[in-house]
Amino acid sequence: MVVLHYTAMQSAAAARDTLCNPANEVSAHYLIAESGEVMSLVPEALRAWHAGAGRWGAVTDVNSHSIGIEIANDGFSPFAAPQMDALADLLKGINARWGIRPERVIGHSDMAPGRKIDPGARFDWRRLARMGFAVWPEEVASENPEFFAPRMRSFGYTATDDADLLLSVFRMRFRPWATGPLDETDAGMITDLARRFPVDVNAAST
């Protein structure tokens, strides 16, 4: 899979220095600067220490099963168009080399809810999905909210059973404008995603 992060640092240069310092015990395969420059830091075939504790579907050691991409962003600002274009080009190449499907491109917050919030509510997942490198709900009908938690697990959110945390991490990615308690729209959106993209069923292209 691919895990997307934001750096939460003042600049891409500062993030590069942090990621390249062995004493920090953190690394990523790629870093995308504000200008769209892509820096390759760790070969894709090698393990990078970017994900930490968490889970996605049946995968509990995410570092050993993923390519980590850090995007220079403070966590509060929109992501620049050159960054999104560079990310799309990078994901296109990764997909060609590894056969990673769009539903296997996730955020750090997806596999470590409550511990991580990146790439955050300002990241444009819908744009990435339109380019074919992520997924987005399509046919959304109202559903009984009681189906929300099991459908979240079916889609991949297996790192927590906390209902409030599941809703928070789901809305941060797919419905950041929403407020209030879990509703039929949330349940409808995850039902569509779980139906079309059940986790671990198509972990790689054939």
Contact map, one row per residue, 1 for C-alpha under 8 A:
11100000000000000000000000000000000000000000000000000000000000001110000000000000000000000000000000011001110000000000000000000000000000000000000000000000000000000000000000000000000000000000000000000000001000
11110000000000000000000000000000000000000000000000000000000000000111100000000000000000000000000000010001110000000000000000000000000000000000000000000000000000000000000000000000000000000000000000000000000000
11111000000000000000000000000000000000000000000000100000000000000111100000000000000000000000000000000000111100000000000000000000000000000000000000000000000000000000000000000000000000000000000000000000000000
01111100000000000000000000000000000000000000000000000000000000000001111000000000000000000000000000000000111100000000011000000000000000000000000000000000000000000000000000000000000000000000000000000000000000
00111110000000000000000000000000000000000000000000000000000000000001111000000000000000000000000000000000001100000000011000000000000000000000000000000000000000000000000000000000000000000000000000000000000000
00011111000000000000000000000000000000000000000000000000000000000000011111100000000000000000000000000000000000000000011100000000000000000000000000000000000000000000000000000000000000000000000000000000000000
00001111100100100000000000000000000000000000000000000000000000000000011111100000000000000000000000000000000000000000000000000000000000000000000000000000000000000000000000000000000000000000000000000000000000
00000111110000000000000000000000000000000000000000000000000000000000000111100000000000000000000000000000000000000000000000000000000000000000000000000000000000000000000000000000000000000000000000000000000000
00000011111101100000000000000000000000000000000000000000000000000000000111000000000000000000000000000000000000000000000000000000000000000000000000000000000000000000000000000000000000000000000000000000000000
00000001111101100000000000000000000000000000000000000000000000000000000011000000000000000000000000000000000000000000000000000000000000000000000000000000000000000000000000000000000000000000000000000000000000
00000000111111100000000000000000110000000000000000000000000000000000000110000000000000000000000000000000000000000000000000000000000000000000000000000000000000000000000000000000000000000000000000000000000000
00000010111111110000000000000011110000000000000000000000000000000000000100000000000000000000000000000000000000000000000000000000000000000000000000000000000000000000000000000000000000000000000000000000000000
00000000001111111000000000000000000000000000000000000000000000000000000000000000000000000000000000000000000000000000000000000000000000000000000000000000000000000000000000000000000000000000000000000000000000
00000000111111111100000000000000000000000000000000000000000000000000000000000000000000000000000000000000000000000000000000000000000000000000000000000000000000000000000000000000000000000000000000000000000000
00000010111111111110000000000000000000000000000000000000000000000000000100000000000000000000000000000000000000000000000000000000000000000000000000000000000000000000000000000000000000000000000000000000000000
00000000000111111111000000000010000000000000000000000000000000000000000000000000000000000000000000000000000000000000000000000000000000000000000000000000000000000000000000000000000000000000000000000000000000
00000000000011111111100000000000000000000000000000000000000000000000000000000000000000000000000000000000000000000000000000000000000000000000000000000000000000000000000000000000000000000000000000000000000000
00000000000001111111100101000000000000000000000000000000000000000000000000000000000000000000000000000000000000000000000000000000000000000000000000000000000000000000000000000000000000000000000000000000000000
00000000000000111111110101110000000000000000000000000000000000000000000000000000000000000000000000000000000000000000000000000000000000000000000000000000000000000000000000000000000000000000000000000000000000
00000000000000011111110000100000000000001000000000000000000000000000000000000000000000000000000000000000000000000000000000000000000000000000000000000000000000000000000000000000000000000000000000000000000000
00000000000000001111111110000000000000000000000000000000000000000000000000000000000000000000000000000000000000000000000000000000000000000000000000000000000000000000000000000000000000000000000000000000000000
00000000000000000011111111000000000000000000000000000000000000000000000000000000000000000000000000000000000000000000000000000000000000000000000000000000000000000000000000000000000000000000000000000000000000
00000000000000000000111110000000000000000000000000000000000000000000000000000000000000000000000000000000000000000000000000000000000000000000000000000000000000000000000000000000000000000000000000000000000000
00000000000000000110111111000000000000000000000000000000000000000000000000000000000000000000000000000000000000000000000000000000000000000000000000000000000000000000000000000000000000000000000000000000000000
00000000000000000000111111100000000000000000000010000000000000000000000000000000000000000000000000000000000000000000000000000000000000000000000000000000000000000000000000000000000000000000000000000000000000
00000000000000000110010111110000000000000000000111000000000000000000000000000000000000000000000000000000000000000000000000000000000000000000000000000000000000000000000000000000000000000000000000000000000000
00000000000000000011000011111000000000001100000111000000000000000000000000000000000000000000000000000000000000000000000000000000000000000000000000000000000000000000000000000000000000000000000000000000000000
00000000000000000010000001111110000000001100000111000000000000000011110000000000000000000000000000000000000000000000000000000000000000000000000000000000000000000000000000000000000000000000000000000000000000
00000000000000000000000000111110000000011111000100000000000000000011100000000000000000000000000000000000000000000000000000000000000000000000000000000000000000000000000000000000000000000000000000000000000000
00000000000000000000000000011111000001111100000000000000000000000001110000000000000000000000000000000000000000000000000000000000000000000000000000000000000000000000000000000000000000000000000000000000000000
00000000000100010000000000011111100001111000000000000000000000000000111100000000000000000000000000000000000000000000000000000000000000000000000000000000000000000000000000000000000000000000000000000000000000
00000000000100000000000000000111111111100000000000000000000000000000111100000000001001100000000000000000000000000000000000000000000000000000000000000000000000000000000000000000000000000000000000000000000000
00000000001100000000000000000011111111100000000000000000000000000000001100000000001000000000000000000000000000000000000000000000000000000000000000000000000000000000000000000000000000000000000000000000000000
00000000001100000000000000000001111110000000000000000000000000000000001110000001011000000000000000000000000000000000000000000000000000000000000000000000000000000000000000000000000000000000000000000000000000
00000000000000000000000000000001111110000000000000000000000000000000000000000001011000000000000000000000000000000000000000000000000000000000000000000000000000000000000000000000000000000000000000000000000000
00000000000000000000000000000001111111000000000000000000000000000000000000000000011111000000000000000000000000000000000000000000000000000000000000000000000000000000000000000000000000000000000000000000000000
00000000000000000000000000000001111111100000000000000000000000000000000000000000001001000000000000000000000000000000000000000000000000000000000000000000000000000000000000000000000000000000000000000000000000
00000000000000000000000000000111100111110000000000000000000000000000000000000000000001000000000000000000000000000000000000000000000000000000000000000000000000000000000000000000000000000000000000000000000000
00000000000000000000000000000111100011111000000000000000000000000000000000000000000000000000000000000000000000000000000000000000000000000000000000000000000000000000000000000000000000000000000000000000000000
00000000000000000000000000001110000001111110000000000000000000000000000000000000000000000000000000000000000000000000000000000000000000000000000000000000000000000000000000000000000000000000000000000000000000
00000000000000000001000000111110000000111110000000000000000000000000000000000000000000000000000000000000000000000000000000000000000000000000000000000000000000000000000000000000000000000000000000000000000000
00000000000000000000000000111100000000011111011100000000000000000000000000000000000000000000000000000000000000000000000000000000000000000000000000000000000000000000000000000000000000000000000000000000000000
00000000000000000000000000001000000000011111110000000000000000000000000000000000000000000000000000000000000000000000000000000000000000000000000000000000000000000000000000000000000000000000000000000000000000
00000000000000000000000000001000000000000111111000000000000000000010000000000000000000000000000000000000000000000000000000000000000000000000000000000000000000000000000000000000000000000000000000000000000000
00000000000000000000000000000000000000000011111000000000000000000000000000000000000000000000000000000000000000000000000000000000000000000000000000000000000000000000000000000000000000000000000000000000000000
00000000000000000000000000000000000000000111111100000000000000000000000000000000000000000000000000000000000000000000000000000000000000000000000000000000000000000000000000000000000000000000000000000000000000
00000000000000000000000000000000000000000101111110000000000000110100000000000000000000000000000000000000000000000000000000000000000000000000000000000000000000000000000000000000000000000000000000000000000000
00000000000000000000000001111000000000000100011111000000000000110011000000000000000000000000000000000000000000000000000000000000000000000000000000000000000000000000000000000000000000000000000000000000000000
00000000000000000000000011110000000000000000001111110000000000100000000000000000000000000000000000000000000000000000000000000000000000000000000000000000000000000000000000000000000000000000000000000000000000
00000000000000000000000001110000000000000000000111110000000000100001000000000000000000000000000000000000000000000000000000000000000000000000000000000000000000000000000000000000000000000000000000000000000000
00100000000000000000000000000000000000000000000011111100000001100001000000000000000000000000000000000000000100000000000000000000000000000000000000000000000000000000000000000000000000000000000000000000000000
00000000000000000000000000000000000000000000000011111100000001100000000000000000000000000000000000000000000000000000000000000000000000000000000000000000000000000000000000000000000000000000000000000000000000
00000000000000000000000000000000000000000000000000111110000111000000000000000000000000000000000000000000000000010000000000000000000000000000000000000000000000000000000000000000000000000000000000000000000000
00000000000000000000000000000000000000000000000000111111000111000000000000000000000000000000000000000000000000111000000000000000000000000000000000000000000000100000000000000000000000000000000000000000000000
00000000000000000000000000000000000000000000000000001111111111000000000000000000000000000000000000000000000000110000000000000000000000000000000000000000000011100000000000000000000000000000000000000000000000
00000000000000000000000000000000000000000000000000000111111101000000000000000000000000000000000000000000000001100000000000000000000000000000000000000000000111100000000000000000000000000000000000000000000000
00000000000000000000000000000000000000000000000000000011111100000000000000000000000000000000000000000000000000000000000000000000000000000000000000000000111111000000000000000000000000000000000000000011000000
00000000000000000000000000000000000000000000000000000011111100000000000000000000000000000000000000000000000000000000000000000000000000000000000000000000000001000000000000000000000000000000000000000001000000
00000000000000000000000000000000000000000000000000000011111111001000000000000000000000000000000000000000000000000000000000000000000000000000000000000000000000000000000000000000000000000000000000000000000000
00000000000000000000000000000000000000000000000000001111111111000000000000000000000000000000000000000000000000000000000000000000000000000000000000000000000000000000000000000000000000000000000000000000000000
00000000000000000000000000000000000000000000000000001110001111111000000000000000000000000000000000000000000000000000000000000000000000000000000000000000000000000000000000000000000000000000000000000000000000
00000000000000000000000000000000000000000000000000111111001111111100000000000000000000000000000000000000000000000000000000000000000000000000000000000000000000000000000000000000000000000000000000000000000000
00000000000000000000000000000000000000000000001111110000000011111110000000000000000000000000000000000000000000000000000000000000000000000000000000000000000000000000000000000000000000000000000000000000000000
00000000000000000000000000000000000000000000001100000000000011111100000000000000000000000000000000000000000000000000000000000000000000000000000000000000000000000000000000000000000000000000000000000000000000
10000000000000000000000000000000000000000000000000000000001011111110000000000000000000000000000000000000000000000000000000000000000000000000000000000000000000000000000000000000000000000000000000000000000000
11100000000000000000000000000000000000000000001000000000000001111111000000000000000000000000000000000000000000000000000000000000000000000000000000000000000000000000000000000000000000000000000000000000000000
11100000000000000000000000011000000000000001000100000000000000101111100000000000000000000000000000000000000000000000000000000000000000000000000000000000000000000000000000000000000000000000000000000000000000
01111000000000000000000000011100000000000000000101100000000000000111110000000000000000000000000000000000000000000000000000000000000000000000000000000000000000000000000000000000000000000000000000000000000000
01111000000000000000000000011111000000000000000000000000000000000011111000000000000000000000000000000000000000000000000000000000000000000000000000000000000000000000000000000000000000000000000000000000000000
00011110000000000000000000010111000000000000000000000000000000000001111100000000000000000000000000000000000000000000000000000000000000000000000000000000000000000000000000000000000000000000000000000000000000
00011110000000000000000000000011110000000000000000000000000000000000111110000000001000000000000000000000000000000000000000000000000000000000000000000000000000000000000000000000000000000000000000000000000000
00000111101100100000000000000011110000000000000000000000000000000000011111000000000000000000000000000000000000000000000000000000000000000000000000000000000000000000000000000000000000000000000000000000000000
00000111111000000000000000000000010000000000000000000000000000000000001111111010000000000000000000000000000000000000000000000000000000000000000000000000000000000000000000000000000000000000000000000000000000
00000111110000000000000000000000000000000000000000000000000000000000000111111000000000000000000000000000000000000000000000000000000000000000000000000000000000000000000000000000000000000000000000000000000000
00000111000000000000000000000000000000000000000000000000000000000000000011111000000000000000000000000000000000000000011101000000000000000000000000000000000000000000000000000000000000000000000000000000000000
00000000000000000000000000000000000000000000000000000000000000000000000011111100000000000000000000000000000000000000000101000000000000000000000000000000000000000000000000000000000000000000000000000000000000
00000000000000000000000000000000000000000000000000000000000000000000000011111110000000000000000000000000000000000000000001000000000000000000000000000000000000000000000000000000000000000000000000000000000000
00000000000000000000000000000000000000000000000000000000000000000000000000011111000000000000000000000000000000000000000001100000000000000000000000000000000000000000000000000000000000000000000000000000000000
00000000000000000000000000000000000000000000000000000000000000000000000010001111101100000000000000000000000000000000000001110000000000000000000000000000000000000000000000000000000000000000000000000000000000
00000000000000000000000000000000011000000000000000000000000000000000000000000111111100000000000000000000000000000000000000000000000000000000000000000000000000000000000000000000000000000000000000000000000000
00000000000000000000000000000000000000000000000000000000000000000000000000000011111110000000000000000000000000000000000000000000000000000000000000000000000000000000000000000000000000000000000000000000000000
00000000000000000000000000000000011100000000000000000000000000000000000000000001111111000000000000000000000000000000000000000000000000000000000000000000000000000000000000000000000000000000000000000000000000
00000000000000000000000000000001111110000000000000000000000000000000001000000011111111100000000000000000000000000000000000000000000000000000000000000000000000000000000000000000000000000000000000000000000000
00000000000000000000000000000000000100000000000000000000000000000000000000000011111111110000000000000000000000000000000000000001000000000000000000000000000000000000000000000000000000000000000000000000000000
00000000000000000000000000000000000100000000000000000000000000000000000000000000111111111000000000000000000000000000000000000000000000000000000000000000000000000000000000000000000000000000000000000000000000
00000000000000000000000000000001000111000000000000000000000000000000000000000000011111111100000000000000000000000000000000000000000000000000000000000000000000000000000000000000000000000000000000000000000000
00000000000000000000000000000001000000000000000000000000000000000000000000000000001111111110000000000000000000000000000000000000000000000000000000000000000000000000000000000000000000000000000000000000000000
00000000000000000000000000000000000000000000000000000000000000000000000000000000000111111111000000000000000000000000000000000001001010000000000000000000000000000000000000000000000000000000000000000000000000
00000000000000000000000000000000000000000000000000000000000000000000000000000000000011111111100000000000000000000000000000000000000000000000000000000000000000000000000000000000000000000000000000000000000000
00000000000000000000000000000000000000000000000000000000000000000000000000000000000001111111110000000000000000000000000000000000000000000000000000000000000000000000000000000000000000000000000000000000000000
00000000000000000000000000000000000000000000000000000000000000000000000000000000000000111111111000000000000000000000000000000000000010000000000000000000000000000000000000000000000000000000000000000000000000
00000000000000000000000000000000000000000000000000000000000000000000000000000000000000011111111100000000000000000000000000000000000010000000000000000000000000000000000000000000000000000000000000000000000000
00000000000000000000000000000000000000000000000000000000000000000000000000000000000000001111111110000000000000000000000000000000000000000000000000000000000000000000000000000000000000000000000000000000000000
00000000000000000000000000000000000000000000000000000000000000000000000000000000000000000111111111110000000000000000000000000000000000000000000000000000000000000000000000000000000000000000000000000000000000
00000000000000000000000000000000000000000000000000000000000000000000000000000000000000000011111111111000000000000000000000000000000000000000000000000000000000000000000000000000000000000000000000000000000000
00000000000000000000000000000000000000000000000000000000000000000000000000000000000000000001111111100000000000000000000000000000000000000000000000000000000000000000000000000000000000000000000000000000000000
00000000000000000000000000000000000000000000000000000000000000000000000000000000000000000000111111100000000000000000000000000000000000000000000000000000000000000000000000000000000000000000000000000000000000
00000000000000000000000000000000000000000000000000000000000000000000000000000000000000000000011111110000000000000000000000000000000000000000000000000000000000000000000000000000000000000000000000000000000100
00000000000000000000000000000000000000000000000000000000000000000000000000000000000000000000011111111000000000000000000000000000000000000000000000000000000000000000000000000000000000000000000000000000000111
11000000000000000000000000000000000000000000000000000000000000000000000000000000000000000000011001111101100000000000000000000000000000000000000000000000000000000000000000000000000000000000000000000000001110
10000000000000000000000000000000000000000000000000000000000000000000000000000000000000000000001000111111100000000000000000000000000010000000000000000000000000000000000000000000000000000000000000000000011110
00000000000000000000000000000000000000000000000000000000000000000000000000000000000000000000000000011111100000000000000000000000100111100000000000000000000000000000000000000000000000000000000000000000000000
00000000000000000000000000000000000000000000000000000000000000000000000000000000000000000000000000001111110000000000000000000000000001100000000000000000000000000000000000000000000000000000000000001000000000
11000000000000000000000000000000000000000000000000000000000000000000000000000000000000000000000000011111110000000000000000000000000001000000000000000000000000000000000000000000000000000000000000000000001000
11110000000000000000000000000000000000000000000000000000000000000000000000000000000000000000000000011111111000000000000000000000000011000000000000000000000000000000000000000000000000000000000000000000000000
11110000000000000000000000000000000000000000000000000000000000000000000000000000000000000000000000000011111101100000000000000000000001000000000000000000000000000000000000000000000000000000000000000000000000
00111000000000000000000000000000000000000000000000000000000000000000000000000000000000000000000000000000111111100000011000000000000000000000000000000000000000000000000000000000000000000000000000000000000000
00111000000000000000000000000000000000000000000000100000000000000000000000000000000000000000000000000000011111111001111000000000000000000000000000000000000000000000000000000000000000000000000000000000000000
00000000000000000000000000000000000000000000000000000000000000000000000000000000000000000000000000000000001111111111111100000000000000000000000000000000000000000000000010000000000000000000000000000000000000
00000000000000000000000000000000000000000000000000000001000000000000000000000000000000000000000000000000011111111000000000000000000000000000000000000000000010000000000011000000000000000000000000000000000000
00000000000000000000000000000000000000000000000000000111000000000000000000000000000000000000000000000000011111111000000000000000000000000000000000000000000011100000000000000000000000000000000000000000000000
00000000000000000000000000000000000000000000000000001110000000000000000000000000000000000000000000000000000111111111000000000000000000000000000000000000000000100000000000000000000000000000000000000000000000
00000000000000000000000000000000000000000000000000000100000000000000000000000000000000000000000000000000000111111111100000000000000000000000000000000000000000110000110010000000000000000000000000000000000000
00000000000000000000000000000000000000000000000000000000000000000000000000000000000000000000000000000000000010011111100000000000000000000000000000000000000000000000100010000000000000000000000000000000000000
00000000000000000000000000000000000000000000000000000000000000000000000000000000000000000000000000000000000010011111100000000000000000000000000000000000000000000000000000000000000000000000000000000000000000
00000000000000000000000000000000000000000000000000000000000000000000000000000000000000000000000000000000000110011111110000000000000000000000000000000000000000000000000000000000000000000000000000000000000000
00000000000000000000000000000000000000000000000000000000000000000000000000000000000000000000000000000000000110001111111100000000000000000000000000000000000000000000000010000000000000000000000000000000000000
00011100000000000000000000000000000000000000000000000000000000000000000000100000000000000000000000000000001110000001111100000000000000000000000000000000000000000000000000000000000000000000000000000000000000
00011100000000000000000000000000000000000000000000000000000000000000000000100000000000000000000000000000001110000000111111100000000000000000000000000000000000000000000000000000000000000000000000000000000000
00000100000000000000000000000000000000000000000000000000000000000000000000110000000000000000000000000000000010000000111111100000000000000000000000000000000000000000000000011000000000000000000000000000000000
00000000000000000000000000000000000000000000000000000000000000000000000000000000000000000000000000000000000000000000001111100000000000000000000000000000000000000000000000011001000000000000000000000000000000
00000000000000000000000000000000000000000000000000000000000000000000000000111110000000000000000000000000000000000000001111110000000000000000000000000000000000000000000000000000000000000000000000000000000000
00000000000000000000000000000000000000000000000000000000000000000000000000000110000000000000000000000000000000000000001111111000000000000000000000000000000000000000000000001000000000000000000000000000000000
00000000000000000000000000000000000000000000000000000000000000000000000000000010000000000000000000000000000000000000000001111111000000000000000000000000000000000000000000000000000000000000000000000000000000
00000000000000000000000000000000000000000000000000000000000000000000000000000000000000000000000000000000000000000000000000111111100001110000000000000000000000000000000000001100000000000000000000000000000000
00000000000000000000000000000000000000000000000000000000000000000000000000000000000000000000000000000000000000000000000000011111110001110000000000000000000000000000000000000000000000000000000000000000000000
00000000000000000000000000000000000000000000000000000000000000000000000000000000000000000000000000000000000000000000000000011111111000000000000000000000000000000000000000000000000000000000000000000000000000
00000000000000000000000000000000000000000000000000000000000000000000000000000000000100010000000000000000000000000000000000011111111111100000000000000000000000000000000000000000000000000000000000000000000000
00000000000000000000000000000000000000000000000000000000000000000000000000000000000000000000000000000100000000000000000000001111111111110000000000000000000000000000000000000000000000000000000000000000000000
00000000000000000000000000000000000000000000000000000000000000000000000000000000000000000000000000000000000000000000000000000111111111000000000000000000000000000000000000000000000000000000000000000000000000
00000000000000000000000000000000000000000000000000000000000000000000000000000000000000010000000000000000000000000000000000000011111111000000000000000000000000000000000000000000000000000000000000000000000000
00000000000000000000000000000000000000000000000000000000000000000000000000000000000000000000000000000100000000000000000000000001111111100000000000000000000000000000000000000000000000000000000000000000000000
00000000000000000000000000000000000000000000000000000000000000000000000000000000000000010011000000001100100000000000000000000001111111100000000000000000000000000000000000000000000000000000000000000000000000
00000000000000000000000000000000000000000000000000000000000000000000000000000000000000000000000000000111110000000000000000001101111111110000000000000000000000000000000000000000000000000000000000000000000000
00000000000000000000000000000000000000000000000000000000000000000000000000000000000000000000000000000110000000000000000000001101100111111000000000000000000000000000000000000000000000000000000010000000000000
00000000000000000000000000000000000000000000000000000000000000000000000000000000000000000000000000000000000000000000000000001100100001111100000000000000000000000000000000000100000000000000000010000000000000
00000000000000000000000000000000000000000000000000000000000000000000000000000000000000000000000000000000000000000000000000000000000000111111000000000000000000000000000000000000000000000000110110000000000000
00000000000000000000000000000000000000000000000000000000000000000000000000000000000000000000000000000000000000000000000000000000000000011111000000000000000000000000000000000000000000000000100100000000000000
00000000000000000000000000000000000000000000000000000000000000000000000000000000000000000000000000000000000000000000000000000000000000001111100000000000000000000000000000000000000000000000100100000000000000
00000000000000000000000000000000000000000000000000000000000000000000000000000000000000000000000000000000000000000000000000000000000000001111110000000000000000000000000000000000000000001001100100000000000000
00000000000000000000000000000000000000000000000000000000000000000000000000000000000000000000000000000000000000000000000000000000000000000011111000000000000000000000000000000000000000001001100000000000000000
00000000000000000000000000000000000000000000000000000000000000000000000000000000000000000000000000000000000000000000000000000000000000000001111100000000000000000000000000000000000000011011000000000000000000
00000000000000000000000000000000000000000000000000000000000000000000000000000000000000000000000000000000000000000000000000000000000000000000111110100000000000000000000000000000000000011011001000000000000000
00000000000000000000000000000000000000000000000000000000000000000000000000000000000000000000000000000000000000000000000000000000000000000000011111110000000000000000000000000000000000110011000000000000000000
00000000000000000000000000000000000000000000000000000000000000000000000000000000000000000000000000000000000000000000000000000000000000000000001111110000000000000000000000000000000001110110000000000000000000
00000000000000000000000000000000000000000000000000000000000000000000000000000000000000000000000000000000000000000000000000000000000000000000000111111000000000000000000000000000000000000010000000000000000000
00000000000000000000000000000000000000000000000000000000000000000000000000000000000000000000000000000000000000000000000000000000000000000000001111111110000000000000000000000000000000000010001000000000000000
00000000000000000000000000000000000000000000000000000000000000000000000000000000000000000000000000000000000000000000000000000000000000000000000111111111000000000000000000000000000000000110011000000000000000
00000000000000000000000000000000000000000000000000000000000000000000000000000000000000000000000000000000000000000000000000000000000000000000000001111111100000001010010000000000000000000000000000000000000000
00000000000000000000000000000000000000000000000000000000000000000000000000000000000000000000000000000000000000000000000000000000000000000000000000111111110000000000000000000000000000000000000000000000000000
00000000000000000000000000000000000000000000000000000000000000000000000000000000000000000000000000000000000000000000000000000000000000000000000000111111111000000000000000000000000000000000011001000000000000
00000000000000000000000000000000000000000000000000000000000000000000000000000000000000000000000000000000000000000000000000000000000000000000000000011111111111000000010000000000000000000000010001000000000000
00000000000000000000000000000000000000000000000000000000100000000000000000000000000000000000000000000000000000000000000000000000000000000000000000001111111111000000000000000000000000000000000000000000000000
00000000000000000000000000000000000000000000000000000000100000000000000000000000000000000000000000000000000000000000000000000000000000000000000000000111111110000000000000000000000000000000000001000110000000
00000000000000000000000000000000000000000000000000000000100000000000000000000000000000000000000000000000000000000000000000000000000000000000000000000011111110000000000000000000000000000000010011001110000000
00000000000000000000000000000000000000000000000000000001100000000000000000000000000000000000000000000000000000000000000000000000000000000000000000000001111111000000000000000000000000000000000000000110000000
00000000000000000000000000000000000000000000000000000011100000000000000000000000000000000000000000000000000001100000000000000000000000000000000000000001111111110000010000000000000000000000000000000000000000
00000000000000000000000000000000000000000000000000000011110000000000000000000000000000000000000000000000000000100000000000000000000000000000000000000001100111111000000000000000000000000000000000000000000000
00000000000000000000000000000000000000000000000000000111000000000000000000000000000000000000000000000000000000111000000000000000000000000000000000000000000011111000000000000000000000000000000000000000000000
00000000000000000000000000000000000000000000000000000000000000000000000000000000000000000000000000000000000000001000000000000000000000000000000000000000000011111100110000000000000000000000000000000000000000
00000000000000000000000000000000000000000000000000000000000000000000000000000000000000000000000000000000000000000000000000000000000000000000000000001000000001111110010000000000000000000000000000000000000000
00000000000000000000000000000000000000000000000000000000000000000000000000000000000000000000000000000000000000000000000000000000000000000000000000000000000000011111110000000000000000000000000000000000000000
00000000000000000000000000000000000000000000000000000000000000000000000000000000000000000000000000000000000000000000000000000000000000000000000000001000000000001111111000000000000000000000000000000000000000
00000000000000000000000000000000000000000000000000000000000000000000000000000000000000000000000000000000000000000000000000000000000000000000000000000000000000000111111100000000000000000000000000000000000000
00000000000000000000000000000000000000000000000000000000000000000000000000000000000000000000000000000000000000001100000000000000000000000000000000000000000000010111111110000000000000000000000000000000000000
00000000000000000000000000000000000000000000000000000000000000000000000000000000000000000000000000000000000000001000000000000000000000000000000000001001000010011111111111000000000000000000000000000000000000
00000000000000000000000000000000000000000000000000000000000000000000000000000000000000000000000000000000000000000000000000000000000000000000000000000000000000000011111111100000000001000000000000000000000000
00000000000000000000000000000000000000000000000000000000000000000000000000000000000000000000000000000000000000000000000000000000000000000000000000000000000000000001111111110000000000000000000000000000000000
00000000000000000000000000000000000000000000000000000000000000000000000000000000000000000000000000000000000011001100100000000000000000000000000000000000000000000000111111111000000000000000000000000000000000
00000000000000000000000000000000000000000000000000000000000000000000000000000000000000000000000000000000000001000000000000000000000000000000000000000000000000000000011111111110000000000000000000000000000000
00000000000000000000000000000000000000000000000000000000000000000000000000000000000000000000000000000000000000000000000000000000000000000000000000000000000000000000001111111111110000000100000000000000000000
00000000000000000000000000000000000000000000000000000000000000000000000000000000000000000000000000000000000000000000000110000000000000000000000000000000000000000000000111111111000000000000000000000000000000
00000000000000000000000000000000000000000000000000000000000000000000000000000000000000000000000000000000000000000000000110101000000000000000000000000000000000000000000011111111000000000000000000000000000000
00000000000000000000000000000000000000000000000000000000000000000000000000000000000000000000000000000000000000000000000000001000000000010000000000000000000000000000000001111111000000000000000000000000000000
00000000000000000000000000000000000000000000000000000000000000000000000000000000000000000000000000000000000000000000000000000000000000000000000000000000000000000000000001111111110000000000000000000000000000
00000000000000000000000000000000000000000000000000000000000000000000000000000000000000000000000000000000000000000000000010000000000000000000000000000000000000000000000000111111110000000000000000000000000000
00000000000000000000000000000000000000000000000000000000000000000000000000000000000000000000000000000000000000000000000000000000000000000000000000000000000000000000000000100011111000000000000000000000000000
00000000000000000000000000000000000000000000000000000000000000000000000000000000000000000000000000000000000000000000000000000000000000000000000000000000000000000000000000100011111100000000000000000000000000
00000000000000000000000000000000000000000000000000000000000000000000000000000000000000000000000000000000000000000000000000000000000000000000000000000000000000000000000000000000111110000000000000000000000000
00000000000000000000000000000000000000000000000000000000000000000000000000000000000000000000000000000000000000000000000000000000000000000000000000000000000000000000000000000000011111000000000000000000000000
00000000000000000000000000000000000000000000000000000000000000000000000000000000000000000000000000000000000000000000000000000000000000000000000000000000000000000000000000000000001111100000000000000000000000
00000000000000000000000000000000000000000000000000000000000000000000000000000000000000000000000000000000000000000000000000000000000000000000000010000000000000000000001000000000000111110110000000000000000000
00000000000000000000000000000000000000000000000000000000000000000000000000000000000000000000000000000000000000000000000000000000000000000000000110000000000000000000000000000000000011111110000000000000000000
00000000000000000000000000000000000000000000000000000000000000000000000000000000000000000000000000000000000000000000000000000000000000000000011110000000000000000000000000000000000001111111000000000000000000
00000000000000000000000000000000000000000000000000000000000000000000000000000000000000000000000000000000000000000000000000000000000000000001111000000000000000000000000000000000000000111111100000000000000000
00000000000000000000000000000000000000000000000000000000000000000000000000000000000000000000000000000000000000000000000000000000000000000000000010010000000000000000000000100000000001111111110000000000000000
00000000000000000000000000000000000000000000000000000000000000000000000000000000000000000000000000000000000000000000000000000000000000000000011111110000000000000000000000000000000001111111111000000000000000
00000000000000000000000000000000000000000000000000000000000000000000000000000000000000000000000000000000000000000000000000000000000000000001111100000000000000000000000000000000000000011111111100000000000000
00000000000000000000000000000000000000000000000000000000000000000000000000000000000000000000000000000000000000000000000000000000000000001111100000000000000000000000000000000000000000001111111110000000000000
00000000000000000000000000000000000000000000000000000000000000000000000000000000000000000000000000000000000000000000000000000000000000001000000000010011001000000000000000000000000000000111111111000000000000
00000000000000000000000000000000000000000000000000000000000000000000000000000000000000000000000000000000000000000000000000000000000000000000001000110010000000000000000000000000000000000011111111100000000000
00000000000000000000000000000000000000000000000000000000000000000000000000000000000000000000000000000000000000000000000000000000000000001111000000000000000000000000000000000000000000000001111111110000000000
00000000000000000000000000000000000000000000000000000000000000000000000000000000000000000000000000000000000000000000000000000000000000111000000000000000001000000000000000000000000000000000111111111100000000
00000000000000000000000000000000000000000000000000000000000000000000000000000000000000000000000000000000000000000000000000000000000000000000000000000011011000000000000000000000000000000000011111111110000000
00000000000000000000000000000000000000000000000000000000000000000000000000000000000000000000000000000000000000000000000000000000000000000000000000000000000000000000000000000000000000000000001111111100000000
00000000000000000000000000000000000000000000000000000000000000000000000000000000000000000000000000000000000000000000000000000000000000000000000000000000000000000000000000000000000000000000000111111100000000
00000000000000000000000000000000000000000000000000000000000000000000000000000000000000000000000000000010000000000000000000000000000000000000000000000000001000000000000000000000000000000000000011111110110000
00000000000000000000000000000000000000000000000000000000000000000000000000000000000000000000000000000000000000000000000000000000000000000000000000000000011100000000000000000000000000000000000011111111110000
00000000000000000000000000000000000000000000000000000000100000000000000000000000000000000000000000000000000000000000000000000000000000000000000000000000011100000000000000000000000000000000000001001111111000
00000000000000000000000000000000000000000000000000000000110000000000000000000000000000000000000000000000000000000000000000000000000000000000000000000000000000000000000000000000000000000000000000000111111000
00000000000000000000000000000000000000000000000000000000000000000000000000000000000000000000000000000000000000000000000000000000000000000000000000000000000000000000000000000000000000000000000000001111111000
00000000000000000000000000000000000000000000000000000000000000000000000000000000000000000000000000001000000000000000000000000000000000000000000000000000000000000000000000000000000000000000000000001111111110
10000000000000000000000000000000000000000000000000000000000000000000000000000000000000000000000000011001000000000000000000000000000000000000000000000000000000000000000000000000000000000000000000000011111110
00000000000000000000000000000000000000000000000000000000000000000000000000000000000000000000000001111000000000000000000000000000000000000000000000000000000000000000000000000000000000000000000000000000011111
00000000000000000000000000000000000000000000000000000000000000000000000000000000000000000000000000111000000000000000000000000000000000000000000000000000000000000000000000000000000000000000000000000000011111
00000000000000000000000000000000000000000000000000000000000000000000000000000000000000000000000000100000000000000000000000000000000000000000000000000000000000000000000000000000000000000000000000000000000111
